[in-house]
């Protein structure tokens, strides 16, 4: 059986892709909902909680990927992208700063690209190769 621990870049890329699709679909769903007067004023709870689910999954994917990457520059880029995604999502919920909606696409897309790149080029072949590039 293939362990999820060994496939964190795949999991991270999938979670980030689904997050990106979720972010792209949200405005269209709100427009469709606005045309319907028989429904609620807010999106369903399951739709609002998806942001946090994707954020949690991507956190564990980034955490594990940074432990197994053979590239020292990949680690800060993965964490920076995840941190920006987290900040934008939390800011959107709390409305602290006025940030355009489309800004969420940049860190989500960066996570997809970084996970795919890490999966293809930066994986360790032994257990002790993952310290740093020197």
Buried (B, 14 or more C-beta within 10 A) or exposed (E): EEEEEEBBBBBBBBBBBBBBEBBEEBEEEEEEBEEEEEEEEEBEEEBEEBBEBBBEBBBBBBBBBBEBBBBEEBBEBBBBBBEBBBBBBEBBEEEEEEEEEEBBBEBBBBBBBBBBBBBEEBBEEEEEEBEEEE
